[in-house]
Amino acid sequence: MFKVGAQLFTSEGPRAVTKLADLGYDIFLDLKFHDIPNTVSHAVAAVVRLPRVRLMTLHAAGGLAMMKASREAAGTKKNRPALLAVTVLTSFDEPALREIGMEGSLGSRVVALARLARTAGMDGVVCSALEAPAVRREFGPDFKILVPGVRPASAATNDQSRIATPGDAVRAGADYLVVGRPITAAANPRAAALEIVAEIAGAERQRAVA
């Protein structure tokens, strides 16, 4: 699945999605909507009309009403995009969380936002691999977990604070991993991608045995 994020979507708009769809690829549209319920629900309705979008994101911090309106706007078609609520960005650590006025431990904030997302009818959440086990324990196997901030052991951390290797993220319970710069900035992107795929496959085998 190809991720289309804010940078590409701002540069190229919906045609970035349609071009990838025309090539036969599914799309993860990572625009992290966060606005009043009316605005976000109309944005979600527009996403539903785009081809081959399988996952999309919005901020759980937008609140219960915003998420409920978004879920309604997504409709009931079997192939609609799955709505994933962003809990706490992986660039945040606990001091950064306090700077924006969020009290309590980072882990407790992630679980609380995940609980709100589940109540609103979201299909899953976005969280780091550090919080994924707690989310999985509370919400079970059908609640999707997408883990960004995935970095192979040899890769730079860049601006991420809560990171994990691909294998660790899978073992933590992730359904989807987001891997960007470790591939796009690699000297040999194809080799980097294949190495990550191999690590994921090994971790999945371990998880299946466990």
N, C-alpha and C positions, 0 to 999 in steps of 0.2 A: 504494500500500500504506500502511495506517495503522500507525504505531508505537504499541504499548501498552507503556509502561515501568513502572518501579517505582512511581511516584507514582500513576498511574491504577489499576494493578492492586491496589495496597494499599488504595485508596479503594473500588473497585468490584468487585474480584475477577474471576473468570472471566466474569461477565455482561457486562463491558466488551467482551470478545472476542466473545461470542455476539451482542450487539447490533450490533456492526459487521458481523459475518458475516451477520446477518439482512438487513442493508442491501445486501449483495452485495460487500463489500469484503474483500480479502485483508489479513492481519495480519502484522506483524513484532513478535513478542513478545520484548521486550528486557529480560529479567530477570537476565541475567548470573549464572547459577547458579555457585556456588563452595562446595563442601562435600565431604564424604566420598563415595566412589563410590556407595554404596547410596542415600544421600539424593538425590543429583543424578539418578541413573538413574530413580528412582521419580518425581521431578519431571518429567523428560523424558517418561516414559510417560504422565503426566497431560496434558502439553501436546499430545501426539500425538492425544489423544481430543477436543481442542477443535476447533471448526470453522474452516476456512480459514486456519489458521496456516501461513504459507509459510516464515518464517525465525524462528529463535530463537537466543539467545546463551547461552554459558557461558564461564567464564574458563579460558584455556589454562593459567594458573598453578595451576589445580586439579590438574594432573598427568596423566600418561599413563593411569593406571588409571581415573581419574574420566572422562576423555573416552572411553576405550574402552567403559566401562560405559554411558555415555550413548548412544554410537552404537548399541550393541546394543539398548538400550531403545527407540530411535527406530524400529526395525523396518525392513522392506524394502518397504513399500508405495510405489508410484510417486509418490504425492502427499504423502508424509511431509514434515514441516518440514525444511528444510536447517539443519544445525547449524553455527553460526559461532562460532569460538573468539576471544574477546577477547584481544588481545596486550597492549598497553600503552595505558591510557586516554589520550584526547587532552587531558585536563587536566594530564597529567604533562609535565614537562620533565626534563632530565638531573639537576639537583639533587634534584628530588622523587624520582626513581628511586633515587638514592643514599641518600636518607633511609630508604627501606624495605629497604635492604640489597642492591639489585640492582646488580651491578658491570658495567662495560663500557658501550659507547655505547648510546644508546637504539635506534638503528637495528639494531645487532647483537642486542639483546634481542628486538626484534620478530621478526626473521627466525628466531632460535632457537626462539621460542615457536610461530611458524608452522610450523616444521619438525616440532616435537613434535605439533602439531595434525594435520598431514598424516599422520604416522605412526599416529595414533590413529583415522584415518578420518573426520576432520571434513570438511565440504563446503567450508569456507573460513574466513576470519579477518576480524576487525575490526581495522583499523589506520588511522592517519592517512594523508593523501595524501602526506606526506613519505616514508613507508616503502613505499607501494604499489608503486612501480616495482621496488624490490628484491624484494618478494614475488612480483610478477608474473614477473620474470626467472627466479627460481629454481623456481617451481611451475607455470608455464605458464597457458594460457588457461582451463582448466576449473576451476581452483581459485578459488572466489568471494572477492571482496574487497569488504567493506562499509566505507565511509569516513564516520565521524561528524565533528563539528567543522566542518561545512560552513557557511561564512559568505560571502554576497555582499560585494563590496568595500565597500559602503556600510553594512554591518551592524556592530554592536558585537561584540567578541570574547567578552564575558561571562567565564565562568570557564575558557575553553578556552585551551590553550597552543599546540597544533600544529593550525593551522587551514588551510583552503584555500577558494578560491572554488569554486562548482559546476563551472565550466569546467575549472579546474586539476585538480580531483579526477577528473573524467572522463578528462582527458588523461593523468593519472598511472596509469590502469588500473582505476579503480573500476568494479565492476558495480552497486553500490547506493550511494546517498548518503542520509545521515540529515540532514534539515533540520527543526529544531524552532522555536526562538525567533525566527529571522529571519522566519518566517511567523506564528507564533502571537502574537508581540508587535508585529507590524507594524500601523500605522494602518489599512492596507487589506490584510488577509491574502490575499484573492483576487488582487489585483494583484501582491503580493510573490511568490506561488506561480507565477503565470504568467510573471513575469520570470525566475524560476529555471528553469522548464521551458524557456523559450526559450534560455537560456544553455547548458543541458545539451544541447539539440538541436544547437546550433551546434558545441559541442565534440565531439559524437558524429560529426558530419559531417567535422570536421577529422581525427578519429582514423581514420575509415574511409578517407579519402584517403591518410593517412600509411601 
